[in-house]
Amino acid sequence: MAVLSEEQSMLRDAAKSWVQEKSPVTAFRKMRDSGAELGYDVAAWNEMAEMGWAGVIIPEEYGGSNFGYLSLGLVLEELGRTLTASPLLSSGLAAASALILGGSDAQKSEWLPKIAEGTAVGALAIDEGAHHAPDKVATVFKDGKITGKKTFVLEGMAAGIIIVSGKGPDGVGLYLVKGDDAGVKRTRLSLADSRGAANIEFNGAAAEPLSGGADLIDKVLDRARAGVAAEMLGSAIQAFETTLDYLKVRVQFGQVIGSFQALQHRAAKMFTDLELSRSAVEAALAAIDADSPDVPELVSLAKAKMGDTFHLVSNEMVQMHGGIGMTDAHDAGFYLKRARAAEAAFGNQAFHRDRYARIQGY
């Protein structure tokens, strides 16, 4: 585990206590059952913004705390434990990163303070098909307008600002589109994990270019991937701990099932995978903070490893809980569904293993 500063420890502890008190899994269940159109609890999101979480990576001059990606990862990990749904990843991390790295002074001044205080929600619209393929861009930017379709846009229904990839006169790049533009049409998606997402059509919507081209897209995506991996880490750890507690109390054949060697071996496998995954995730976040040249490979390593681990742990959670684990009354299914959706977000294991191999020259 990374050595945290005193401020980072305080941030993590604050996130841990808030999540347990204000946003347990029962809160997620309530949000799901209510059919919330945005896919998150607006009041809870406003509280997070008030605590400064939406501005963790945003520079102080724009209302943030400039506290870095590892710090934001600590918050996302705690939110992941109780499956808390919020725009923190898409807005406070992905959209904010795009503006910090590629925005003009005017764009930063207008939007970063709003993102930091939670009054504007940002979204990142990259993919155009069923799978993550950021290189396939048919969306076109011409004469200040953008036209095309984007799929599986996280927080797409809530977004007041959408960062869109498109082809312009100078090649592929990112563009800023206001969510209330007449040329923006959204279609709400119903995802397995009950989070907020939409398909978005841009029909000549007014757009402003960000600077950085294709390199900017890669950098922003890597930051989003590391953030997803941090959230997945929290969810996987909680799923494991819940399962471990169950192994210690469930009695079968006159003895606690945790005494069965076969189940002990499976628990040990999960524990070691989680420890390796934590190392990979924290290394990726620390590399982003250090602006290290090996960010792409470390991020792909973290996302692929975390995807495998969360997949395994969520499966084992259902299996080891037996019949009750198959029911909607138990939380195990929530973790399994979240695992599958998070695996696909910004590239699944196959995508990142392939990318890692290419970077390494295989």
Backbone hydrogen bonds in HBPLUS format (Angstrom, degrees):
<---DONOR---> <-ACCEPTOR-->    atom                        ^
c    i                          cat <-CA-CA->   ^        H-A-AA   ^      H-
h    n   atom  resd res      DA  || num        DHA   H-A  angle D-A-AA Bond
n    s   type  num  typ     dist DA aas  dist angle  dist       angle   num
A0009-SER N   A0005-SER O   2.96 MM   4  6.23 159.4  2.01 153.8 159.2     1
A0010-MET N   A0006-GLU O   3.01 MM   4  6.25 153.1  2.08 143.5 150.9     2
A0011-LEU N   A0007-GLU O   2.93 MM   4  6.18 153.9  2.00 146.2 153.4     3
A0012-ARG N   A0008-GLN O   2.92 MM   4  6.15 165.4  1.94 152.8 156.1     4
A0013-ASP N   A0009-SER O   2.92 MM   4  6.09 162.8  1.95 147.5 152.6     5
A0014-ALA N   A0010-MET O   2.91 MM   4  6.04 153.7  1.98 145.1 152.3     6
A0015-ALA N   A0011-LEU O   2.94 MM   4  6.18 158.5  1.99 149.1 155.1     7
A0016-LYS N   A0012-ARG O   2.83 MM   4  6.07 158.6  1.88 150.7 157.2     8
A0017-SER N   A0013-ASP O   3.00 MM   4  6.20 166.2  2.01 149.5 152.1     9
A0018-TRP N   A0014-ALA O   2.98 MM   4  6.11 162.1  2.01 148.4 153.9    10
A0019-VAL N   A0015-ALA O   2.93 MM   4  5.98 168.5  1.94 152.7 156.2    11
A0020-GLN N   A0016-LYS O   3.11 MM   4  6.25 163.9  2.13 147.8 152.1    12
A0021-GLU N   A0017-SER O   3.03 MM   4  6.08 152.5  2.11 143.0 150.5    13
A0022-LYS N   A0018-TRP O   2.66 MM   4  5.55 168.7  1.67 158.4 162.6    14
A0023-SER N   A0019-VAL O   2.91 MM   4  4.66 140.7  2.06 117.7 128.1    15
A0027-ALA N   A0024-PRO O   2.90 MM   3  5.45 139.9  2.06 113.1 123.6    16
A0028-PHE N   A0025-VAL O   3.04 MM   3  5.03 116.8  2.46  94.8 110.3    17
A0029-ARG N   A0025-VAL O   2.90 MM   4  6.26 159.3  1.95 154.3 160.2    18
A0030-LYS N   A0026-THR O   2.97 MM   4  6.16 154.3  2.04 140.6 147.3    19
A0031-MET N   A0027-ALA O   2.97 MM   4  6.21 155.3  2.03 144.5 151.0    20
A0032-ARG N   A0028-PHE O   2.87 MM   4  6.15 161.4  1.91 154.2 159.0    21
A0033-ASP N   A0029-ARG O   2.89 MM   4  6.11 166.2  1.91 153.1 156.6    22
A0034-SER N   A0030-LYS O   3.00 MM   4  6.12 136.6  2.20 140.5 151.6    23
A0035-GLY N   A0032-ARG O   3.04 MM   3  5.39 152.1  2.12 107.1 115.8    24
A0039-GLY N   A0036-ALA O   3.07 MM   3  5.34 142.0  2.22 104.8 115.9    25
A0045-TRP N   A0041-ASP O   3.01 MM   4  6.31 156.6  2.07 152.2 159.4    26
A0046-ASN N   A0042-VAL O   2.92 MM   4  6.20 153.8  1.99 149.9 156.7    27
A0047-GLU N   A0043-ALA O   3.12 MM   4  6.43 148.1  2.23 141.9 150.0    28
A0048-MET N   A0044-ALA O   3.02 MM   4  6.39 154.5  2.09 148.1 154.9    29
A0049-ALA N   A0045-TRP O   2.96 MM   4  6.27 160.0  2.00 152.5 157.6    30
A0050-GLU N   A0046-ASN O   2.98 MM   4  6.20 152.9  2.05 143.0 150.5    31
A0051-MET N   A0047-GLU O   3.05 MM   4  6.36 140.3  2.22 143.4 153.7    32
A0051-MET N   A0048-MET O   3.13 MM   3  5.15 126.1  2.43  94.2 108.1    33
A0053-TRP N   A0048-MET O   3.20 MM   5  5.73 153.8  2.27 157.3 149.9    34
A0052-GLY N   A0049-ALA O   2.91 MM   3  5.06 154.4  1.98 104.6 112.7    35
A0055-GLY N   A0052-GLY O   3.15 MM   3  5.49 152.4  2.23 107.1 115.4    36
A0056-VAL N   A0053-TRP O   3.43 MM   3  5.35 167.2  2.45 109.4 107.6    37
A0058-ILE N   A0055-GLY O   3.19 MM   3  4.97 138.2  2.38  94.7 106.7    38
A0065-SER N   A0055-GLY O   2.88 MM  10  6.05 157.7  1.93 146.1 146.2    39
A0067-PHE N   A0056-VAL O   2.51 MM  11  5.20 158.6  1.56 172.1 178.6    40
A0066-ASN N   A0058-ILE O   2.85 MM   8  5.02 138.2  2.03 141.2 139.7    41
A0062-TYR N   A0059-PRO O   2.99 MM   3  5.65 157.3  2.05 116.8 124.0    42
A0064-GLY N   A0059-PRO O   3.17 MM   5  5.17 156.7  2.23 133.7 128.0    43
A0063-GLY N   A0060-GLU O   2.99 MM   3  5.10 161.0  2.03 116.4 115.0    44
A0072-LEU N   A0068-GLY O   3.20 MM   4  6.53 155.5  2.27 139.2 146.0    45
A0073-GLY N   A0069-TYR O   2.79 MM   4  5.94 148.8  1.88 144.4 153.9    46
A0074-LEU N   A0070-LEU O   3.07 MM   4  6.40 138.7  2.25 141.1 150.6    47
A0074-LEU N   A0071-SER O   3.15 MM   3  5.22 127.7  2.44  95.2 108.1    48
A0076-LEU N   A0072-LEU O   2.97 MM   4  6.30 165.2  1.99 154.5 158.6    49
A0077-GLU N   A0073-GLY O   2.87 MM   4  6.02 149.5  1.97 143.4 151.7    50
A0078-GLU N   A0074-LEU O   3.23 MM   4  6.50 156.3  2.29 141.0 145.8    51
A0079-LEU N   A0075-VAL O   2.97 MM   4  6.30 158.4  2.01 153.2 159.8    52
A0080-GLY N   A0076-LEU O   2.83 MM   4  6.00 146.8  1.94 143.5 153.0    53
A0081-ARG N   A0077-GLU O   3.19 MM   4  6.52 136.3  2.39 140.2 150.4    54
A0081-ARG N   A0078-GLU O   3.19 MM   3  5.24 131.0  2.45  95.0 107.3    55
A0084-THR N   A0079-LEU O   2.94 MM   5  5.11 145.7  2.06 156.4 150.4    56
A0083-LEU N   A0080-GLY O   3.13 MM   3  4.71 162.2  2.17  98.3 103.2    57
A0091-SER N   A0087-PRO O   2.73 MM   4  5.47 162.0  1.76 157.8 163.7    58
A0092-GLY N   A0088-LEU O   2.95 MM   4  4.76 112.5  2.41 108.1 125.9    59
A0094-ALA N   A0089-LEU O   2.92 MM   5  6.28 168.3  1.94 158.6 161.6    60
A0095-ALA N   A0090-SER O   2.91 MM   5  6.10 161.0  1.94 142.1 148.0    61
A0096-ALA N   A0091-SER O   3.10 MM   5  6.16 140.9  2.26 149.9 160.1    62
A0097-SER N   A0093-LEU O   2.86 MM   4  5.77 150.8  1.94 139.5 147.9    63
A0098-ALA N   A0094-ALA O   3.07 MM   4  6.37 157.3  2.12 150.0 155.5    64
A0099-LEU N   A0095-ALA O   3.15 MM   4  6.47 157.5  2.20 150.0 155.0    65
A0100-ILE N   A0096-ALA O   2.87 MM   4  6.07 163.3  1.89 154.8 160.1    66
A0101-LEU N   A0097-SER O   2.88 MM   4  5.93 164.1  1.90 153.4 157.3    67
A0102-GLY N   A0098-ALA O   2.84 MM   4  5.67 149.2  1.94 139.5 148.6    68
A0103-GLY N   A0099-LEU O   2.81 MM   4  4.24 144.4  1.94 119.2 123.6    69
A0211-SER N   A0102-GLY O   2.83 MM 109  4.75 158.6  1.87 144.3 139.0    70
A0108-LYS N   A0104-SER O   2.89 MM   4  6.12 165.6  1.91 159.7 163.3    71
A0109-SER N   A0105-ASP O   2.93 MM   4  6.04 163.4  1.96 146.7 151.7    72
A0110-GLU N   A0106-ALA O   2.99 MM   4  6.13 148.7  2.09 143.8 151.9    73
A0111-TRP N   A0107-GLN O   2.99 MM   4  6.04 167.8  2.01 151.7 154.9    74
A0112-LEU N   A0108-LYS O   2.98 MM   4  5.25 146.9  2.10 132.1 142.6    75
A0115-ILE N   A0111-TRP O   2.94 MM   4  6.21 155.2  2.00 158.1 165.9    76
A0116-ALA N   A0112-LEU O   2.86 MM   4  6.02 162.6  1.89 153.8 158.8    77
A0117-GLU N   A0113-PRO O   3.03 MM   4  6.22 148.6  2.13 142.5 149.8    78
A0119-THR N   A0114-LYS O   2.99 MM   5  5.20 122.4  2.33 152.5 157.4    79
A0120-ALA N   A0114-LYS O   3.21 MM   6  5.16 153.6  2.28 117.6 113.7    80
A0118-GLY N   A0115-ILE O   3.11 MM   3  4.98 149.4  2.21  97.0 106.4    81
A0160-GLY N   A0121-VAL O   2.76 MM  39  5.40 151.7  1.83 144.9 153.2    82
A0161-ILE N   A0121-VAL O   3.27 MM  40  6.47 146.7  2.38 155.6 153.3    83
A0123-ALA N   A0161-ILE O   2.99 MM  38  6.50 139.1  2.16 152.7 164.3    84
A0163-ILE N   A0123-ALA O   2.81 MM  40  6.12 175.0  1.82 164.8 165.2    85
A0125-ALA N   A0163-ILE O   2.78 MM  38  5.92 167.6  1.79 155.7 160.1    86
A0165-SER N   A0125-ALA O   3.17 MM  40  6.62 152.7  2.25 169.2 167.3    87
A0151-THR N   A0127-ASP O   2.76 MM  24  5.56 160.7  1.80 135.3 142.2    88
A0136-LYS N   A0133-ALA O   3.02 MM   3  5.74 157.9  2.07 122.9 129.1    89
A0167-LYS N   A0139-THR O   2.75 MM  28  6.14 162.9  1.77 150.0 153.3    90
A0140-VAL N   A0147-THR O   2.85 MM   7  5.37 158.4  1.90 158.6 156.6    91
A0147-THR N   A0140-VAL O   2.87 MM   7  5.37 156.2  1.92 150.6 158.5    92
A0141-PHE N   A0167-LYS O   2.75 MM  26  5.70 172.2  1.76 148.4 146.5    93
A0142-LYS N   A0145-LYS O   2.80 MM   3  5.38 158.5  1.84 158.5 164.0    94
A0145-LYS N   A0142-LYS O   2.97 MM   3  5.38 158.6  2.02 114.9 122.0    95
A0207-ALA N   A0144-GLY O   2.98 MM  63  5.61 163.8  2.00 140.8 142.5    96
A0146-ILE N   A0205-ALA O   2.80 MM  59  5.28 149.7  1.89 141.8 151.7    97
A0204-GLY N   A0146-ILE O   3.10 MM  58  5.02 118.6  2.50 120.6 132.5    98
A0205-ALA N   A0146-ILE O   3.07 MM  59  5.28 137.3  2.26 157.1 145.0    99
A0148-GLY N   A0202-PHE O   2.88 MM  54  5.19 149.7  1.98 136.9 142.4   100
A0202-PHE N   A0148-GLY O   2.73 MM  54  5.19 171.0  1.74 170.2 170.7   101
A0150-LYS N   A0200-ILE O   2.83 MM  50  5.23 159.7  1.87 155.6 162.2   102
A0200-ILE N   A0150-LYS O   2.87 MM  50  5.23 157.6  1.92 147.8 155.2   103
A0153-VAL N   A0198-ALA O   2.84 MM  45  5.21 160.4  1.88 155.1 152.7   104
A0156-GLY N   A0153-VAL O   2.96 MM   3  4.96 137.8  2.14 136.2 128.2   105
A0198-ALA N   A0153-VAL O   3.05 MM  45  5.21 144.7  2.18 126.9 137.3   106
A0155-GLU N   A0196-GLY O   2.92 MM  41  4.95 174.4  1.92 129.1 127.4   107
A0158-ALA N   A0155-GLU O   3.17 MM   3  5.42 129.4  2.44 102.5 115.1   108
A0159-ALA N   A0155-GLU O   3.14 MM   4  6.09 134.2  2.36 152.9 164.7   109
A0179-GLY N   A0160-GLY O   2.88 MM  19  4.38 173.9  1.88 111.9 112.4   110
A0162-ILE N   A0177-VAL O   2.78 MM  15  5.14 174.7  1.78 162.6 164.4   111
A0177-VAL N   A0162-ILE O   2.87 MM  15  5.14 159.5  1.92 151.2 157.6   112
A0164-VAL N   A0175-TYR O   2.78 MM  11  5.09 163.2  1.81 153.9 156.1   113
A0175-TYR N   A0164-VAL O   2.69 MM  11  5.09 145.8  1.81 143.0 155.0   114
A0166-GLY N   A0173-GLY O   2.94 MM   7  5.72 156.8  2.00 158.2 164.4   115
A0173-GLY N   A0166-GLY O   2.95 MM   7  5.72 155.9  2.01 160.0 167.4   116
A0168-GLY N   A0171-GLY O   2.79 MM   3  5.18 174.7  1.79 140.0 141.1   117
A0171-GLY N   A0168-GLY O   3.15 MM   3  5.18 164.4  2.17 113.8 113.5   118
A0210-LEU N   A0174-LEU O   2.88 MM  36  5.55 160.1  1.92 156.5 150.1   119
A0176-LEU N   A0208-GLU O   2.69 MM  32  5.02 166.1  1.71 147.5 151.0   120
A0208-GLU N   A0176-LEU O   2.94 MM  32  5.02 156.6  2.00 135.5 142.7   121
A0181-ASP N   A0178-LYS O   3.13 MM   3  5.62 163.2  2.16 121.0 122.1   122
A0184-VAL N   A0181-ASP O   3.06 MM   3  5.61 159.2  2.10 123.6 123.8   123
A0203-ASN N   A0183-GLY O   2.68 MM  20  4.65 168.1  1.69 143.8 147.6   124
A0185-LYS N   A0201-GLU O   2.88 MM  16  5.04 164.1  1.90 150.7 154.6   125
A0201-GLU N   A0185-LYS O   2.76 MM  16  5.04 166.9  1.77 154.3 158.6   126
A0187-THR N   A0199-ASN O   2.78 MM  12  5.15 151.3  1.86 157.5 163.9   127
A0199-ASN N   A0187-THR O   2.90 MM  12  5.15 157.5  1.95 149.5 152.3   128
A0189-LEU N   A0197-ALA O   2.99 MM   8  5.51 167.6  2.00 142.9 138.9   129
A0194-SER N   A0191-LEU O   3.02 MM   3  5.21 164.4  2.04 113.7 116.5   130
A0216-LEU N   A0212-GLY O   3.28 MM   4  4.81 149.3  2.38 108.8 112.4   131
A0216-LEU N   A0213-GLY O   3.15 MM   3  5.51 127.6  2.44 103.7 115.7   132
A0218-ASP N   A0214-ALA O   3.16 MM   4  6.54 161.1  2.20 152.8 156.4   133
A0219-LYS N   A0215-ASP O   3.01 MM   4  6.28 162.4  2.04 150.0 154.8   134
A0220-VAL N   A0216-LEU O   2.91 MM   4  6.10 167.1  1.93 157.8 160.7   135
A0221-LEU N   A0217-ILE O   2.91 MM   4  6.03 166.4  1.93 153.0 157.5   136
A0222-ASP N   A0218-ASP O   2.90 MM   4  6.07 157.8  1.95 149.2 155.3   137
A0223-ARG N   A0219-LYS O   3.16 MM   4  6.41 150.8  2.25 142.7 149.8   138
A0224-ALA N   A0220-VAL O   2.99 MM   4  6.31 155.6  2.05 150.1 157.2   139
A0225-ARG N   A0221-LEU O   2.80 MM   4  6.04 157.7  1.85 153.8 160.3   140
A0226-ALA N   A0222-ASP O   3.02 MM   4  6.16 158.4  2.07 143.6 148.8   141
A0227-GLY N   A0223-ARG O   3.07 MM   4  6.25 150.2  2.16 140.5 148.7   142
A0228-VAL N   A0224-ALA O   2.92 MM   4  6.25 158.1  1.97 152.3 157.5   143
A0229-ALA N   A0225-ARG O   2.94 MM   4  6.15 160.9  1.98 148.5 154.0   144
A0230-ALA N   A0226-ALA O   3.01 MM   4  6.25 148.0  2.12 141.4 149.5   145
A0231-GLU N   A0227-GLY O   3.08 MM   4  6.39 156.7  2.13 148.6 154.4   146
A0232-MET N   A0228-VAL O   2.83 MM   4  6.10 159.9  1.87 154.5 160.8   147
A0233-LEU N   A0229-ALA O   2.91 MM   4  6.11 145.5  2.03 141.8 151.0   148
A0234-GLY N   A0230-ALA O   3.27 MM   4  6.62 157.2  2.32 145.5 149.3   149
A0235-SER N   A0231-GLU O   3.09 MM   4  6.44 162.1  2.12 151.8 156.5   150
A0236-ALA N   A0232-MET O   2.83 MM   4  6.00 163.0  1.86 153.5 158.1   151
A0237-ILE N   A0233-LEU O   2.94 MM   4  6.10 160.4  1.97 152.2 157.4   152
A0238-GLN N   A0234-GLY O   3.04 MM   4  6.24 163.1  2.07 149.1 153.6   153
A0239-ALA N   A0235-SER O   2.93 MM   4  6.13 158.6  1.98 148.0 154.4   154
A0240-PHE N   A0236-ALA O   2.93 MM   4  6.12 155.5  1.99 145.9 152.4   155
A0241-GLU N   A0237-ILE O   2.88 MM   4  6.14 164.4  1.90 152.8 156.9   156
A0242-THR N   A0238-GLN O   2.91 MM   4  6.03 160.3  1.95 151.8 156.8   157
A0243-THR N   A0239-ALA O   3.07 MM   4  6.20 154.7  2.13 140.5 147.5   158
A0244-LEU N   A0240-PHE O   2.83 MM   4  6.07 156.8  1.88 152.3 159.3   159
A0245-ASP N   A0241-GLU O   2.99 MM   4  6.18 157.8  2.04 145.1 150.4   160
A0246-TYR N   A0242-THR O   3.15 MM   4  6.39 149.7  2.24 139.4 147.4   161
A0247-LEU N   A0243-THR O   2.97 MM   4  6.31 150.5  2.06 149.1 157.1   162
A0248-LYS N   A0244-LEU O   3.27 MM   4  6.55 134.6  2.49 140.6 151.5   163
A0248-LYS N   A0245-ASP O   3.21 MM   3  5.29 135.8  2.41  95.6 107.6   164
A0249-VAL N   A0246-TYR O   3.12 MM   3  5.38 152.1  2.20 105.6 113.8   165
A0250-ARG N   A0246-TYR O   2.94 MM   4  5.86 157.7  1.99 164.9 167.6   166
A0258-GLY N   A0247-LEU O   2.84 MM  11  4.47 126.7  2.12 154.6 138.5   167
A0257-ILE N   A0250-ARG O   2.83 MM   7  5.94 161.9  1.86 171.4 174.1   168
A0252-GLN N   A0255-GLN O   2.84 MM   3  5.48 166.8  1.86 151.9 147.9   169
A0255-GLN N   A0252-GLN O   3.06 MM   3  5.48 166.7  2.08 116.0 120.3   170
A0259-SER N   A0256-VAL O   2.97 MM   3  5.77 166.2  1.99 123.5 127.7   171
A0260-PHE N   A0257-ILE O   3.03 MM   3  5.54 165.7  2.05 115.5 120.1   172
A0263-LEU N   A0260-PHE O   3.15 MM   3  5.60 122.9  2.49 107.3 120.0   173
A0264-GLN N   A0260-PHE O   3.06 MM   4  6.37 150.5  2.15 148.9 158.2   174
A0265-HIS N   A0261-GLN O   2.91 MM   4  6.19 156.2  1.97 156.1 160.7   175
A0266-ARG N   A0262-ALA O   3.24 MM   4  6.51 154.5  2.31 138.7 145.2   176
A0267-ALA N   A0263-LEU O   2.94 MM   4  6.15 152.7  2.02 145.6 153.1   177
A0268-ALA N   A0264-GLN O   2.88 MM   4  6.11 154.2  1.94 147.8 155.1   178
A0269-LYS N   A0265-HIS O   2.97 MM   4  6.22 152.0  2.05 145.2 152.4   179
A0270-MET N   A0266-ARG O   3.14 MM   4  6.40 157.3  2.19 142.8 148.1   180
A0271-PHE N   A0267-ALA O   2.96 MM   4  6.23 159.9  2.00 149.5 155.2   181
A0272-THR N   A0268-ALA O   3.04 MM   4  6.27 167.5  2.06 153.0 155.0   182
A0273-ASP N   A0269-LYS O   3.03 MM   4  6.20 159.3  2.07 147.8 154.0   183
A0274-LEU N   A0270-MET O   2.91 MM   4  6.10 153.9  1.98 150.6 157.7   184
A0275-GLU N   A0271-PHE O   3.04 MM   4  6.34 154.2  2.11 148.7 155.4   185
A0276-LEU N   A0272-THR O   3.05 MM   4  6.30 162.0  2.08 150.3 154.6   186
A0277-SER N   A0273-ASP O   2.89 MM   4  6.04 154.8  1.96 144.1 151.9   187
A0278-ARG N   A0274-LEU O   2.89 MM   4  6.09 157.4  1.94 148.3 153.7   188
A0279-SER N   A0275-GLU O   3.17 MM   4  6.45 160.7  2.21 145.4 149.9   189
A0280-ALA N   A0276-LEU O   3.05 MM   4  6.36 156.3  2.11 147.9 154.3   190
A0281-VAL N   A0277-SER O   2.88 MM   4  6.12 164.6  1.90 158.4 162.0   191
A0282-GLU N   A0278-ARG O   2.93 MM   4  6.05 173.9  1.94 157.6 159.6   192
A0283-ALA N   A0279-SER O   2.99 MM   4  6.00 148.3  2.09 139.8 148.9   193
A0284-ALA N   A0280-ALA O   3.07 MM   4  6.27 152.8  2.15 143.9 150.5   194
A0285-LEU N   A0281-VAL O   3.06 MM   4  6.38 163.7  2.09 154.2 157.9   195
A0286-ALA N   A0282-GLU O   2.93 MM   4  6.00 160.0  1.97 144.9 150.9   196
A0287-ALA N   A0283-ALA O   2.93 MM   4  6.01 147.3  2.04 139.7 148.7   197
A0288-ILE N   A0284-ALA O   3.09 MM   4  6.39 149.2  2.19 144.8 152.3   198
A0289-ASP N   A0285-LEU O   3.10 MM   4  6.42 159.9  2.14 147.2 152.2   199
A0290-ALA N   A0286-ALA O   2.96 MM   4  6.19 144.1  2.09 141.5 151.6   200
A0292-SER N   A0287-ALA O   2.95 MM   5  5.13 173.4  1.96 151.9 153.6   201
A0291-ASP N   A0288-ILE O   3.07 MM   3  4.95 156.2  2.13 100.9 108.2   202
A0298-LEU N   A0294-ASP O   3.11 MM   4  6.25 163.7  2.14 155.7 160.9   203
A0299-VAL N   A0295-VAL O   2.85 MM   4  5.91 158.6  1.89 161.3 166.6   204
A0300-SER N   A0296-PRO O   3.03 MM   4  6.20 164.3  2.06 146.9 151.3   205
A0301-LEU N   A0297-GLU O   2.91 MM   4  6.00 154.4  1.97 143.4 151.0   206
A0302-ALA N   A0298-LEU O   2.98 MM   4  6.12 157.2  2.03 140.7 146.8   207
A0303-LYS N   A0299-VAL O   2.87 MM   4  6.11 165.8  1.89 156.8 160.2   208
A0304-ALA N   A0300-SER O   2.99 MM   4  5.99 163.6  2.02 145.9 150.7   209
A0305-LYS N   A0301-LEU O   2.96 MM   4  5.98 165.7  1.98 148.2 153.0   210
A0306-MET N   A0302-ALA O   2.83 MM   4  5.80 160.3  1.87 145.4 152.0   211
A0307-GLY N   A0303-LYS O   2.93 MM   4  5.91 148.4  2.04 135.8 144.7   212
A0308-ASP N   A0304-ALA O   3.08 MM   4  6.34 161.8  2.11 149.1 152.8   213
A0309-THR N   A0305-LYS O   2.98 MM   4  6.20 164.5  2.00 151.0 155.6   214
A0310-PHE N   A0306-MET O   2.88 MM   4  5.95 170.7  1.89 152.5 155.2   215
A0311-HIS N   A0307-GLY O   3.02 MM   4  6.01 153.7  2.09 142.4 150.2   216
A0312-LEU N   A0308-ASP O   3.03 MM   4  6.27 161.7  2.07 148.6 152.8   217
A0313-VAL N   A0309-THR O   2.87 MM   4  6.10 176.1  1.88 159.9 160.7   218
A0314-SER N   A0310-PHE O   2.92 MM   4  5.86 161.2  1.96 144.3 149.8   219
A0315-ASN N   A0311-HIS O   3.13 MM   4  6.25 152.9  2.20 141.5 148.9   220
A0316-GLU N   A0312-LEU O   2.89 MM   4  6.14 166.8  1.91 157.7 161.5   221
A0317-MET N   A0313-VAL O   2.85 MM   4  5.99 146.1  1.97 143.0 152.5   222
A0318-VAL N   A0314-SER O   3.34 MM   4  6.57 159.2  2.39 141.6 144.8   223
A0319-GLN N   A0315-ASN O   2.98 MM   4  6.28 171.2  1.98 155.9 158.5   224
A0320-MET N   A0316-GLU O   2.78 MM   4  5.72 171.2  1.79 151.7 154.9   225
A0321-HIS N   A0317-MET O   3.24 MM   4  6.17 137.4  2.43 134.0 143.5   226
A0322-GLY N   A0319-GLN O   3.00 MM   3  5.23 149.9  2.09 103.2 112.8   227
A0325-GLY N   A0322-GLY O   2.99 MM   3  5.41 130.4  2.24 109.1 122.3   228
A0326-MET N   A0323-GLY O   3.03 MM   3  5.44 152.8  2.11 109.9 118.1   229
A0327-THR N   A0324-ILE O   3.15 MM   3  5.44 159.7  2.20 108.2 114.5   230
A0330-HIS N   A0327-THR O   3.36 MM   3  5.76 153.6  2.43 104.1 110.5   231
A0334-PHE N   A0331-ASP O   2.92 MM   3  5.35 128.7  2.19 111.1 124.7   232
A0335-TYR N   A0331-ASP O   3.39 MM   4  6.84 151.9  2.47 153.6 161.1   233
A0336-LEU N   A0332-ALA O   3.07 MM   4  6.40 155.5  2.13 151.0 158.4   234
A0337-LYS N   A0333-GLY O   2.94 MM   4  6.12 165.1  1.97 150.9 154.3   235
A0338-ARG N   A0334-PHE O   2.93 MM   4  6.07 157.9  1.98 144.1 150.9   236
A0339-ALA N   A0335-TYR O   2.89 MM   4  5.99 151.2  1.98 141.3 149.3   237
A0340-ARG N   A0336-LEU O   3.16 MM   4  6.50 158.1  2.21 148.4 152.5   238
A0341-ALA N   A0337-LYS O   3.12 MM   4  6.39 163.0  2.15 151.7 155.9   239
A0342-ALA N   A0338-ARG O   2.84 MM   4  5.90 164.6  1.86 153.6 158.6   240
A0343-GLU N   A0339-ALA O   2.88 MM   4  5.95 151.3  1.97 146.6 154.4   241
A0344-ALA N   A0340-ARG O   3.41 MM   4  6.59 152.4  2.49 137.7 143.0   242
A0345-ALA N   A0341-ALA O   3.19 MM   4  6.41 134.2  2.41 139.5 151.9   243
A0345-ALA N   A0342-ALA O   3.23 MM   3  5.06 130.2  2.49  91.9 105.0   244
A0347-GLY N   A0344-ALA O   3.38 MM   3  5.53 151.4  2.46 128.9 121.1   245
A0352-HIS N   A0348-ASN O   3.07 MM   4  6.37 163.9  2.09 158.1 162.1   246
A0353-ARG N   A0349-GLN O   2.82 MM   4  5.99 151.2  1.90 152.4 160.7   247
A0354-ASP N   A0350-ALA O   3.06 MM   4  6.11 162.4  2.09 145.9 150.8   248
A0355-ARG N   A0351-PHE O   2.96 MM   4  6.20 154.2  2.03 142.0 149.9   249
A0356-TYR N   A0352-HIS O   2.85 MM   4  5.88 160.7  1.89 140.4 146.1   250
A0357-ALA N   A0353-ARG O   2.97 MM   4  6.15 160.5  2.01 146.2 151.3   251
A0358-ARG N   A0354-ASP O   2.99 MM   4  6.25 156.6  2.04 147.4 153.7   252
A0359-ILE N   A0355-ARG O   2.95 MM   4  6.21 163.2  1.98 154.4 158.5   253
A0360-GLN N   A0356-TYR O   3.00 MM   4  6.24 150.4  2.09 145.8 154.2   254
A0362-TYR N   A0357-ALA O   2.89 MM   5  5.28 164.0  1.91 155.4 150.6   255
A0361-GLY N   A0358-ARG O   2.98 MM   3  5.01 151.7  2.06 100.2 109.2   256
